[in-house]
């Protein structure tokens, strides 16, 4: 343990899993051995960790023997089956899927917002939805100061959030368009190139999508405040990396635009980019590759008392997924919350 942890990455060949490996390297996370796991299809493939080729192995029930920590990003059904197996063998799981997020026994954690929730973990910790993470990072200082009553949010989400196959689909549609060939679609129900799809996750009986309801339920759980109202519209846009959000927040008390700026300037994990007259505001192209949450276009909402509007952008694969998971692991290590 002193020399490092035995770490498994589940879904290592995917968009988030790959980034988890990179973020572990970048942040010099103390890894003594790494096990890269994916489906049978990928067994034998090679990925690189710290300059060395590592074989991808098929995920099985025995994969977690001797492992201290597992970062999961292989979808909810894989997590539902294998995370409890890992946890029962003493391996702490940080799970990027939606499988356990709303389980009352599972902490749902954004390190800048609710790190204390990690204290009572039972070997499974959930990483929130990408759109929720960046929104709560930016809203946390406002919530701490005056409280949040209601949020109306519209998202503009990158295709990488759907996984590697969606990145390939957008690339293929770009090529087909350029070559004048028919545009094929496999991942999304409509062409994503030059389009916006107000459809992320399945539609529910109330007319909202799963993604939209995640933003409501997860925000309440992370802020530990079931009174917060959230009305979300989530939209897939033809961007490779970086989710953008128009967030309209109704606060419980007054805060001037200047006060919001001051709060955000010193907020952990936040960078303000808010100089519209010089065309400076957060852009997904600029946020891609960063671990920060970018906030701009801060203004007063004239249509409601105590309303603030802002534009929030972050790299969905990094802060929205891989980096958040590794930051959780760093706290677990620092606070001696591994190997109970
Ligand atoms: P594989 O590449 O072998 O299919 P993405 O979200 O980018 O699509 O990536 C999903 C990740 O989850 C990939 O690493 C994928 O591995 C992995 N995965 C999908 N299904 C399974 C499964 N049944 N068992 C293990 N890993 C899986």
Boltz pocket constraint, residues with backbone or C-beta under 6 A from the ligand:
constraints:
  - pocket:
      binder: B
      contacts: [[A, 10], [A, 11], [A, 12], [A, 13], [A, 14], [A, 15], [A, 16], [A, 17], [A, 37], [A, 38], [A, 39], [A, 40], [A, 41], [A, 42], [A, 43], [A, 59], [A, 73], [A, 74], [A, 75], [A, 78], [A, 162], [A, 163], [A, 164], [A, 165]]
      max_distance: 6.0
